[in-house]
Amino acid sequence: MTANEKPVSRLRTRLITFALLFLFAVGYTAYDVMHAYPITPYPGTGKSVPFTVKRGIAPQTLVDDLARAAVISSPGKFGLWLRLTGGFVHVRAGAFLLTDSMSPEEIVLTLQGRGVNKGVRVTVPEGYTLSRIADVLEQAQLVRRD
């Protein structure tokens, strides 16, 4: 060490270590919330869960309702992800069919009307008898004819 160099203090070393750990934690959290969490399915059994979104619902109410329906694992993380991505803006009011094993991304796409559970369109022509309607619904694989 030369005469002009000052020894690095313990405090400065600790502050630098703390800052690096803090930056790592923030970076990992950002990665988790924005990339890993949205595609990770909820560890459910695949059970269907009917879910209704009311007109004019607040984002936090939606998150709370999804948590009560047991389709999201972390309401805080889901709410943060929803706010950061702006996904709530396109959520539509209505009745939806979710499963308890969907990923957050699949849930939001479904609630936006673009998900896997869009529904099935069936046309029943005027004058069809009950037995012919049953045939149409069976062909659409909605119900068994009986």
N, CA, C and O atoms as a DFTB+ gen file, in Angstrom:
584 C
 N C O
     1  1       0.847      -1.166       0.000
     2  2       0.000       0.000       0.000
     3  2       0.897       1.236       0.000
     4  3       1.853       1.324       0.770
     5  1       0.575       2.186      -0.874
     6  2       1.378       3.406      -0.941
     7  2       0.842       4.419       0.056
     8  3      -0.171       4.185       0.715
     9  1       1.521       5.525       0.156
    10  2       1.154       6.551       1.130
    11  2      -0.179       7.209       0.799
    12  3      -0.871       7.658       1.712
    13  1      -0.571       7.283      -0.487
    14  2      -1.806       7.956      -0.888
    15  2      -3.044       7.056      -0.812
    16  3      -4.167       7.561      -0.825
    17  1      -2.862       5.745      -0.733
    18  2      -4.000       4.833      -0.681
    19  2      -4.543       4.735       0.726
    20  3      -3.790       4.670       1.698
    21  1      -5.882       4.726       0.823
    22  2      -6.524       4.578       2.129
    23  2      -7.052       3.150       2.229
    24  3      -7.505       2.590       1.231
    25  1      -7.002       2.574       3.381
    26  2      -7.536       1.222       3.534
    27  2      -9.068       1.246       3.394
    28  3      -9.720       2.198       3.824
    29  1      -9.627       0.206       2.796
    30  2     -11.072       0.115       2.626
    31  2     -11.675      -0.226       3.987
    32  3     -11.295      -1.212       4.620
    33  1     -12.589       0.578       4.410
    34  2     -13.175       0.350       5.735
    35  2     -14.146      -0.815       5.703
    36  3     -14.673      -1.181       4.653
    37  1     -14.371      -1.385       6.873
    38  2     -15.329      -2.493       6.993
    39  2     -16.730      -2.024       6.639
    40  3     -17.495      -2.762       6.017
    41  1     -17.067      -0.817       7.027
    42  2     -18.393      -0.282       6.745
    43  2     -18.633      -0.202       5.243
    44  3     -19.695      -0.582       4.751
    45  1     -17.642       0.294       4.528
    46  2     -17.785       0.406       3.075
    47  2     -17.928      -0.971       2.442
    48  3     -18.745      -1.144       1.538
    49  1     -17.169      -1.937       2.884
    50  2     -17.263      -3.301       2.374
    51  2     -18.649      -3.873       2.640
    52  3     -19.244      -4.501       1.764
    53  1     -19.159      -3.657       3.836
    54  2     -20.501      -4.154       4.185
    55  2     -21.577      -3.469       3.343
    56  3     -22.524      -4.119       2.899
    57  1     -21.436      -2.160       3.123
    58  2     -22.414      -1.437       2.300
    59  2     -22.415      -1.944       0.858
    60  3     -23.475      -2.109       0.255
    61  1     -21.248      -2.186       0.319
    62  2     -21.147      -2.704      -1.046
    63  2     -21.755      -4.103      -1.123
    64  3     -22.474      -4.413      -2.074
    65  1     -21.476      -4.939      -0.142
    66  2     -22.045      -6.291      -0.094
    67  2     -23.565      -6.223       0.006
    68  3     -24.272      -6.945      -0.697
    69  1     -24.061      -5.358       0.878
    70  2     -25.506      -5.193       1.039
    71  2     -26.142      -4.718      -0.268
    72  3     -27.185      -5.229      -0.676
    73  1     -25.515      -3.744      -0.920
    74  2     -26.051      -3.214      -2.181
    75  2     -26.094      -4.297      -3.254
    76  3     -27.069      -4.383      -4.000
    77  1     -25.062      -5.117      -3.342
    78  2     -25.043      -6.198      -4.324
    79  2     -26.122      -7.242      -4.035
    80  3     -26.798      -7.713      -4.949
    81  1     -26.276      -7.596      -2.771
    82  2     -27.330      -8.547      -2.397
    83  2     -28.717      -7.978      -2.678
    84  3     -29.606      -8.692      -3.141
    85  1     -28.894      -6.696      -2.395
    86  2     -30.169      -6.036      -2.648
    87  2     -30.486      -6.041      -4.146
    88  3     -31.608      -6.352      -4.545
    89  1     -29.501      -5.700      -4.965
    90  2     -29.698      -5.702      -6.413
    91  2     -30.007      -7.103      -6.945
    92  3     -30.834      -7.258      -7.843
    93  1     -29.348      -8.115      -6.395
    94  2     -29.631      -9.487      -6.785
    95  2     -31.070      -9.853      -6.417
    96  3     -31.778     -10.462      -7.218
    97  1     -31.503      -9.485      -5.211
    98  2     -32.873      -9.795      -4.769
    99  2     -33.904      -9.107      -5.652
   100  3     -34.903      -9.719      -6.029
   101  1     -33.675      -7.855      -5.981
   102  2     -34.601      -7.123      -6.840
   103  2     -34.633      -7.751      -8.234
   104  3     -35.707      -7.916      -8.813
   105  1     -33.484      -8.097      -8.767
   106  2     -33.411      -8.720     -10.087
   107  2     -34.108     -10.074     -10.114
   108  3     -34.835     -10.378     -11.059
   109  1     -33.893     -10.886      -9.089
   110  2     -34.537     -12.193      -9.028
   111  2     -36.047     -12.042      -8.909
   112  3     -36.792     -12.775      -9.559
   113  1     -36.506     -11.106      -8.094
   114  2     -37.945     -10.875      -7.915
   115  2     -38.574     -10.425      -9.224
   116  3     -39.652     -10.895      -9.588
   117  1     -37.911      -9.521      -9.934
   118  2     -38.418      -9.052     -11.218
   119  2     -38.508     -10.211     -12.214
   120  3     -39.497     -10.338     -12.935
   121  1     -37.482     -11.047     -12.252
   122  2     -37.504     -12.214     -13.142
   123  2     -38.652     -13.142     -12.764
   124  3     -39.399     -13.602     -13.628
   125  1     -38.788     -13.413     -11.479
   126  2     -39.823     -14.336     -11.012
   127  2     -41.218     -13.820     -11.349
   128  3     -42.042     -14.566     -11.878
   129  1     -41.489     -12.556     -11.049
   130  2     -42.829     -11.997     -11.255
   131  2     -43.154     -11.851     -12.736
   132  3     -44.291     -12.098     -13.138
   133  1     -42.192     -11.460     -13.548
   134  2     -42.484     -11.161     -14.948
   135  2     -42.302     -12.345     -15.907
   136  3     -42.888     -12.348     -16.989
   137  1     -41.498     -13.355     -15.526
   138  2     -41.218     -14.426     -16.472
   139  2     -41.590     -15.814     -15.957
   140  3     -42.254     -16.571     -16.665
   141  1     -41.183     -16.158     -14.762
   142  2     -41.422     -17.516     -14.262
   143  2     -42.849     -17.689     -13.742
   144  3     -43.515     -18.661     -14.098
   145  1     -43.325     -16.774     -12.914
   146  2     -44.643     -16.909     -12.294
   147  2     -45.795     -16.999     -13.299
   148  3     -46.654     -17.864     -13.134
   149  1     -45.856     -16.156     -14.324
   150  2     -47.019     -16.186     -15.225
   151  2     -47.239     -17.514     -15.945
   152  3     -48.372     -17.827     -16.310
   153  1     -46.189     -18.299     -16.156
   154  2     -46.351     -19.548     -16.901
   155  2     -46.374     -20.780     -16.005
   156  3     -46.476     -21.905     -16.494
   157  1     -46.281     -20.570     -14.700
   158  2     -46.293     -21.689     -13.758
   159  2     -47.722     -22.016     -13.363
   160  3     -48.401     -21.173     -12.776
   161  1     -48.205     -23.235     -13.675
   162  2     -49.580     -23.570     -13.327
   163  2     -49.770     -23.731     -11.822
   164  3     -48.843     -24.091     -11.096
   165  1     -50.985     -23.457     -11.377
   166  2     -51.361     -23.677      -9.987
   167  2     -51.358     -25.186      -9.753
   168  3     -51.818     -25.938     -10.612
   169  1     -50.852     -25.640      -8.620
   170  2     -50.751     -27.090      -8.409
   171  2     -52.090     -27.731      -8.042
   172  3     -52.226     -28.332      -6.976
   173  1     -53.058     -27.602      -8.915
   174  2     -54.373     -28.182      -8.665
   175  2     -54.521     -29.532      -9.339
   176  3     -53.556     -30.116      -9.833
   177  1     -55.749     -30.008      -9.345
   178  2     -56.038     -31.328      -9.900
   179  2     -56.673     -31.250     -11.286
   180  3     -56.934     -32.285     -11.899
   181  1     -56.924     -30.053     -11.786
   182  2     -57.577     -29.886     -13.072
   183  2     -59.088     -29.746     -12.946
   184  3     -59.813     -29.795     -13.939
   185  1     -59.547     -29.573     -11.722
   186  2     -60.989     -29.445     -11.465
   187  2     -61.507     -28.135     -12.053
   188  3     -60.858     -27.096     -11.929
   189  1     -62.666     -28.182     -12.690
   190  2     -63.282     -26.988     -13.262
   191  2     -63.841     -26.102     -12.160
   192  3     -64.451     -26.580     -11.204
   193  1     -63.621     -24.801     -12.313
   194  2     -64.082     -23.824     -11.333
   195  2     -64.859     -22.734     -12.058
   196  3     -64.263     -21.928     -12.772
   197  1     -66.194     -22.693     -11.888
   198  2     -66.946     -21.596     -12.494
   199  2     -66.569     -20.281     -11.818
   200  3     -66.439     -20.221     -10.595
   201  1     -66.395     -19.241     -12.605
   202  2     -65.944     -17.959     -12.057
   203  2     -66.666     -16.829     -12.778
   204  3     -66.787     -16.838     -14.003
   205  1     -67.142     -15.862     -12.010
   206  2     -67.864     -14.725     -12.582
   207  2     -67.122     -13.430     -12.301
   208  3     -66.717     -13.166     -11.169
   209  1     -66.948     -12.631     -13.334
   210  2     -66.356     -11.299     -13.200
   211  2     -67.497     -10.300     -13.331
   212  3     -68.192     -10.261     -14.346
   213  1     -67.679      -9.499     -12.294
   214  2     -68.754      -8.504     -12.316
   215  2     -68.294      -7.255     -13.055
   216  3     -67.112      -6.914     -13.047
   217  1     -69.236      -6.584     -13.687
   218  2     -68.938      -5.348     -14.412
   219  2     -68.419      -4.296     -13.419
   220  3     -68.990      -4.123     -12.342
   221  1     -67.357      -3.609     -13.777
   222  2     -66.803      -2.547     -12.949
   223  2     -65.979      -3.038     -11.767
   224  3     -65.725      -2.271     -10.839
   225  1     -65.562      -4.287     -11.779
   226  2     -64.800      -4.859     -10.668
   227  2     -63.427      -4.187     -10.565
   228  3     -62.813      -3.848     -11.577
   229  1     -62.962      -4.003      -9.337
   230  2     -61.634      -3.425      -9.097
   231  2     -60.576      -4.526      -9.210
   232  3     -60.873      -5.691      -8.946
   233  1     -59.357      -4.177      -9.594
   234  2     -58.304      -5.188      -9.732
   235  2     -58.083      -6.003      -8.452
   236  3     -57.948      -7.225      -8.514
   237  1     -58.046      -5.340      -7.305
   238  2     -57.801      -6.068      -6.060
   239  2     -58.953      -7.007      -5.726
   240  3     -58.734      -8.084      -5.172
   241  1     -60.172      -6.609      -6.056
   242  2     -61.329      -7.479      -5.826
   243  2     -61.234      -8.716      -6.708
   244  3     -61.542      -9.823      -6.266
   245  1     -60.810      -8.530      -7.951
   246  2     -60.622      -9.668      -8.852
   247  2     -59.594     -10.637      -8.287
   248  3     -59.814     -11.848      -8.278
   249  1     -58.472     -10.104      -7.814
   250  2     -57.418     -10.944      -7.238
   251  2     -57.953     -11.689      -6.017
   252  3     -57.713     -12.887      -5.870
   253  1     -58.672     -10.993      -5.147
   254  2     -59.238     -11.635      -3.952
   255  2     -60.228     -12.736      -4.333
   256  3     -60.226     -13.807      -3.726
   257  1     -61.069     -12.478      -5.331
   258  2     -62.044     -13.477      -5.780
   259  2     -61.349     -14.710      -6.365
   260  3     -61.777     -15.838      -6.122
   261  1     -60.281     -14.496      -7.135
   262  2     -59.536     -15.624      -7.693
   263  2     -58.867     -16.438      -6.591
   264  3     -58.799     -17.664      -6.681
   265  1     -58.376     -15.771      -5.559
   266  2     -57.767     -16.481      -4.435
   267  2     -58.821     -17.301      -3.685
   268  3     -58.565     -18.443      -3.304
   269  1     -60.009     -16.717      -3.473
   270  2     -61.095     -17.450      -2.807
   271  2     -61.542     -18.658      -3.627
   272  3     -61.938     -19.682      -3.071
   273  1     -61.476     -18.532      -4.951
   274  2     -61.850     -19.643      -5.825
   275  2     -60.747     -20.702      -5.894
   276  3     -60.932     -21.750      -6.512
   277  1     -59.612     -20.433      -5.267
   278  2     -58.469     -21.353      -5.203
   279  2     -57.910     -21.690      -6.586
   280  3     -57.639     -22.851      -6.891
   281  1     -57.740     -20.651      -7.423
   282  2     -57.124     -20.861      -8.736
   283  2     -55.792     -20.130      -8.875
   284  3     -55.091     -20.313      -9.870
   285  1     -55.431     -19.300      -7.888
   286  2     -54.104     -18.663      -7.884
   287  2     -53.416     -18.985      -6.561
   288  3     -54.061     -19.102      -5.519
   289  1     -52.098     -19.124      -6.624
   290  2     -51.345     -19.528      -5.441
   291  2     -50.850     -18.354      -4.614
   292  3     -50.688     -18.484      -3.400
   293  1     -50.608     -17.224      -5.237
   294  2     -50.055     -16.082      -4.522
   295  2     -50.784     -14.806      -4.946
   296  3     -50.442     -14.206      -5.965
   297  1     -51.790     -14.388      -4.166
   298  2     -52.539     -13.188      -4.552
   299  2     -51.667     -11.949      -4.712
   300  3     -51.894     -11.149      -5.620
   301  1     -50.679     -11.780      -3.850
   302  2     -49.803     -10.611      -3.946
   303  2     -49.004     -10.599      -5.233
   304  3     -48.906      -9.577      -5.912
   305  1     -48.435     -11.743      -5.558
   306  2     -47.631     -11.843      -6.777
   307  2     -48.518     -11.706      -8.018
   308  3     -48.133     -11.064      -8.994
   309  1     -49.711     -12.317      -7.972
   310  2     -50.633     -12.220      -9.102
   311  2     -51.063     -10.773      -9.315
   312  3     -51.096     -10.293     -10.447
   313  1     -51.392     -10.078      -8.225
   314  2     -51.802      -8.682      -8.328
   315  2     -50.697      -7.795      -8.869
   316  3     -50.946      -6.921      -9.699
   317  1     -49.468      -8.018      -8.397
   318  2     -48.323      -7.244      -8.891
   319  2     -48.104      -7.510     -10.373
   320  3     -47.913      -6.572     -11.148
   321  1     -48.129      -8.769     -10.775
   322  2     -47.946      -9.125     -12.185
   323  2     -49.053      -8.518     -13.041
   324  3     -48.793      -8.008     -14.130
   325  1     -50.290      -8.573     -12.545
   326  2     -51.422      -8.023     -13.292
   327  2     -51.261      -6.519     -13.502
   328  3     -51.540      -6.011     -14.588
   329  1     -50.809      -5.802     -12.464
   330  2     -50.601      -4.350     -12.580
   331  2     -49.437      -4.023     -13.513
   332  3     -49.534      -3.109     -14.332
   333  1     -48.347      -4.759     -13.390
   334  2     -47.164      -4.468     -14.205
   335  2     -47.393      -4.744     -15.692
   336  3     -46.827      -4.056     -16.541
   337  1     -48.201      -5.722     -16.005
   338  2     -48.434      -6.067     -17.408
   339  2     -49.633      -5.345     -18.009
   340  3     -49.807      -5.344     -19.228
   341  1     -50.455      -4.736     -17.174
   342  2     -51.652      -4.063     -17.674
   343  2     -52.722      -5.038     -18.125
   344  3     -53.624      -4.661     -18.873
   345  1     -52.639      -6.279     -17.688
   346  2     -53.576      -7.309     -18.109
   347  2     -54.998      -7.094     -17.649
   348  3     -55.931      -7.610     -18.264
   349  1     -55.185      -6.337     -16.573
   350  2     -56.528      -6.128     -16.041
   351  2     -57.405      -5.306     -16.979
   352  3     -58.625      -5.470     -17.001
   353  1     -56.789      -4.433     -17.741
   354  2     -57.528      -3.511     -18.600
   355  2     -58.466      -4.252     -19.553
   356  3     -59.554      -3.757     -19.848
   357  1     -58.070      -5.414     -20.034
   358  2     -58.846      -6.131     -21.038
   359  2     -59.705      -7.254     -20.458
   360  3     -60.315      -8.015     -21.210
   361  1     -59.758      -7.366     -19.126
   362  2     -60.605      -8.386     -18.503
   363  2     -62.060      -8.025     -18.749
   364  3     -62.462      -6.877     -18.565
   365  1     -62.845      -9.009     -19.166
   366  2     -64.249      -8.778     -19.500
   367  2     -65.159      -9.282     -18.385
   368  3     -64.836     -10.242     -17.686
   369  1     -66.279      -8.631     -18.235
   370  2     -67.279      -9.096     -17.292
   371  2     -67.985     -10.303     -17.902
   372  3     -68.166     -10.386     -19.117
   373  1     -68.380     -11.234     -17.038
   374  2     -69.112     -12.398     -17.524
   375  2     -68.782     -13.635     -16.731
   376  3     -68.052     -13.582     -15.741
   377  1     -69.326     -14.747     -17.173
   378  2     -69.106     -16.042     -16.534
   379  2     -68.039     -16.802     -17.314
   380  3     -68.063     -16.842     -18.545
   381  1     -67.108     -17.402     -16.588
   382  2     -65.998     -18.126     -17.196
   383  2     -65.842     -19.465     -16.507
   384  3     -66.298     -19.658     -15.379
   385  1     -65.195     -20.386     -17.197
   386  2     -64.875     -21.675     -16.620
   387  2     -63.356     -21.777     -16.542
   388  3     -62.677     -21.899     -17.562
   389  1     -62.837     -21.726     -15.328
   390  2     -61.403     -21.853     -15.088
   391  2     -61.136     -23.247     -14.544
   392  3     -62.066     -23.962     -14.169
   393  1     -59.874     -23.632     -14.502
   394  2     -59.512     -24.871     -13.813
   395  2     -58.520     -24.520     -12.717
   396  3     -57.844     -23.493     -12.773
   397  1     -58.446     -25.392     -11.721
   398  2     -57.549     -25.103     -10.602
   399  2     -56.095     -25.481     -10.902
   400  3     -55.265     -25.545      -9.996
   401  1     -55.794     -25.731     -12.187
   402  2     -54.409     -26.015     -12.567
   403  2     -53.919     -25.100     -13.695
   404  3     -52.934     -25.406     -14.366
   405  1     -54.613     -23.979     -13.897
   406  2     -54.213     -23.020     -14.935
   407  2     -53.070     -22.147     -14.436
   408  3     -52.928     -21.910     -13.236
   409  1     -52.263     -21.675     -15.372
   410  2     -51.224     -20.705     -15.027
   411  2     -51.878     -19.325     -14.949
   412  3     -52.958     -19.131     -15.508
   413  1     -51.250     -18.365     -14.268
   414  2     -51.804     -17.010     -14.234
   415  2     -52.039     -16.429     -15.631
   416  3     -53.028     -15.732     -15.858
   417  1     -51.142     -16.713     -16.550
   418  2     -51.288     -16.213     -17.912
   419  2     -52.538     -16.800     -18.575
   420  3     -53.272     -16.079     -19.251
   421  1     -52.786     -18.096     -18.387
   422  2     -53.976     -18.730     -18.948
   423  2     -55.245     -18.156     -18.324
   424  3     -56.251     -17.975     -19.010
   425  1     -55.196     -17.873     -17.028
   426  2     -56.358     -17.300     -16.339
   427  2     -56.699     -15.944     -16.940
   428  3     -57.855     -15.682     -17.275
   429  1     -55.697     -15.083     -17.077
   430  2     -55.953     -13.739     -17.605
   431  2     -56.424     -13.802     -19.051
   432  3     -57.338     -13.070     -19.429
   433  1     -55.821     -14.659     -19.868
   434  2     -56.264     -14.795     -21.258
   435  2     -57.715     -15.268     -21.317
   436  3     -58.487     -14.807     -22.158
   437  1     -58.080     -16.176     -20.433
   438  2     -59.459     -16.654     -20.392
   439  2     -60.397     -15.527     -19.975
   440  3     -61.461     -15.356     -20.570
   441  1     -60.012     -14.758     -18.958
   442  2     -60.857     -13.659     -18.492
   443  2     -60.924     -12.514     -19.496
   444  3     -61.821     -11.674     -19.423
   445  1     -59.984     -12.478     -20.425
   446  2     -60.019     -11.480     -21.491
   447  2     -60.801     -11.998     -22.698
   448  3     -60.958     -11.292     -23.694
   449  1     -61.287     -13.227     -22.601
   450  2     -62.052     -13.810     -23.698
   451  2     -61.192     -14.400     -24.789
   452  3     -61.686     -14.697     -25.876
   453  1     -59.881     -14.580     -24.509
   454  2     -58.978     -15.115     -25.526
   455  2     -58.332     -16.415     -25.081
   456  3     -57.372     -16.872     -25.701
   457  1     -58.837     -17.007     -24.030
   458  2     -58.205     -18.190     -23.463
   459  2     -58.659     -19.481     -24.097
   460  3     -59.340     -19.498     -25.122
   461  1     -58.266     -20.551     -23.462
   462  2     -58.583     -21.872     -23.985
   463  2     -60.051     -22.218     -23.806
   464  3     -60.587     -23.016     -24.575
   465  1     -60.711     -21.644     -22.821
   466  2     -62.111     -21.960     -22.559
   467  2     -63.029     -20.885     -23.121
   468  3     -63.707     -20.182     -22.372
   469  1     -63.046     -20.764     -24.418
   470  2     -63.859     -19.730     -25.050
   471  2     -65.323     -20.116     -25.137
   472  3     -66.179     -19.238     -25.244
   473  1     -65.633     -21.394     -25.095
   474  2     -66.999     -21.844     -25.255
   475  2     -67.174     -22.491     -26.616
   476  3     -66.248     -22.546     -27.425
   477  1     -68.376     -22.977     -26.849
   478  2     -68.683     -23.650     -28.096
   479  2     -69.937     -23.020     -28.672
   480  3     -70.919     -22.813     -27.959
   481  1     -69.906     -22.718     -29.952
   482  2     -71.072     -22.138     -30.617
   483  2     -71.853     -23.275     -31.272
   484  3     -71.311     -24.062     -32.049
   485  1     -73.138     -23.337     -30.937
   486  2     -74.023     -24.349     -31.497
   487  2     -75.238     -23.634     -32.077
   488  3     -75.846     -22.792     -31.416
   489  1     -75.586     -23.973     -33.309
   490  2     -76.776     -23.405     -33.932
   491  2     -77.858     -24.471     -33.999
   492  3     -77.651     -25.560     -34.533
   493  1     -79.008     -24.134     -33.448
   494  2     -80.154     -25.034     -33.502
   495  2     -81.184     -24.387     -34.423
   496  3     -81.822     -23.399     -34.059
   497  1     -81.340     -24.947     -35.610
   498  2     -82.299     -24.369     -36.556
   499  2     -83.733     -24.405     -36.021
   500  3     -84.113     -25.283     -35.245
   501  1     -84.490     -23.441     -36.456
   502  2     -85.889     -23.347     -36.050
   503  2     -86.646     -24.594     -36.491
   504  3     -86.458     -25.087     -37.603
   505  1     -87.495     -25.093     -35.614
   506  2     -88.313     -26.244     -35.944
   507  2     -87.701     -27.579     -35.549
   508  3     -88.345     -28.612     -35.732
   509  1     -86.491     -27.600     -35.019
   510  2     -85.881     -28.861     -34.594
   511  2     -86.656     -29.416     -33.402
   512  3     -87.099     -28.679     -32.521
   513  1     -86.802     -30.722     -33.405
   514  2     -87.438     -31.381     -32.265
   515  2     -86.411     -31.565     -31.162
   516  3     -85.214     -31.378     -31.381
   517  1     -86.876     -31.926     -29.989
   518  2     -85.978     -32.134     -28.851
   519  2     -84.954     -33.219     -29.152
   520  3     -83.798     -33.123     -28.739
   521  1     -85.382     -34.249     -29.872
   522  2     -84.462     -35.335     -30.184
   523  2     -83.383     -34.884     -31.171
   524  3     -82.233     -35.308     -31.052
   525  1     -83.729     -34.036     -32.138
   526  2     -82.722     -33.524     -33.088
   527  2     -81.779     -32.537     -32.398
   528  3     -80.593     -32.486     -32.725
   529  1     -82.301     -31.740     -31.430
   530  2     -81.441     -30.835     -30.653
   531  2     -80.438     -31.650     -29.854
   532  3     -79.268     -31.281     -29.757
   533  1     -80.893     -32.760     -29.282
   534  2     -79.986     -33.640     -28.528
   535  2     -78.877     -34.164     -29.431
   536  3     -77.727     -34.263     -29.006
   537  1     -79.215     -34.501     -30.680
   538  2     -78.197     -34.968     -31.632
   539  2     -77.162     -33.879     -31.921
   540  3     -75.963     -34.154     -31.968
   541  1     -77.627     -32.648     -32.112
   542  2     -76.725     -31.520     -32.394
   543  2     -75.781     -31.292     -31.216
   544  3     -74.582     -31.091     -31.407
   545  1     -76.319     -31.322     -30.003
   546  2     -75.492     -31.091     -28.814
   547  2     -74.499     -32.224     -28.591
   548  3     -73.394     -31.996     -28.099
   549  1     -74.887     -33.442     -28.949
   550  2     -73.957     -34.565     -28.823
   551  2     -72.838     -34.449     -29.863
   552  3     -71.682     -34.746     -29.562
   553  1     -73.177     -34.019     -31.090
   554  2     -72.154     -33.830     -32.126
   555  2     -71.154     -32.757     -31.721
   556  3     -69.978     -32.846     -32.072
   557  1     -71.602     -31.746     -30.988
   558  2     -70.697     -30.703     -30.501
   559  2     -69.937     -31.155     -29.261
   560  3     -69.146     -30.395     -28.702
   561  1     -70.175     -32.387     -28.833
   562  2     -69.509     -32.997     -27.679
   563  2     -69.754     -32.210     -26.395
   564  3     -68.866     -32.082     -25.552
   565  1     -70.976     -31.684     -26.259
   566  2     -71.339     -30.961     -25.051
   567  2     -72.030     -31.855     -24.044
   568  3     -71.778     -31.769     -22.842
   569  1     -72.902     -32.713     -24.544
   570  2     -73.649     -33.623     -23.674
   571  2     -73.848     -34.944     -24.399
   572  3     -73.668     -35.037     -25.613
   573  1     -74.226     -35.970     -23.630
   574  2     -74.619     -37.225     -24.263
   575  2     -76.086     -37.109     -24.661
   576  3     -76.860     -36.406     -24.011
   577  1     -76.452     -37.782     -25.699
   578  2     -77.803     -37.676     -26.228
   579  2     -78.864     -38.029     -25.180
   580  3     -79.922     -37.402     -25.133
   581  1     -78.590     -39.003     -24.366
   582  2     -79.587     -39.414     -23.371
   583  2     -79.619     -38.428     -22.232
   584  3     -80.395     -38.597     -21.291
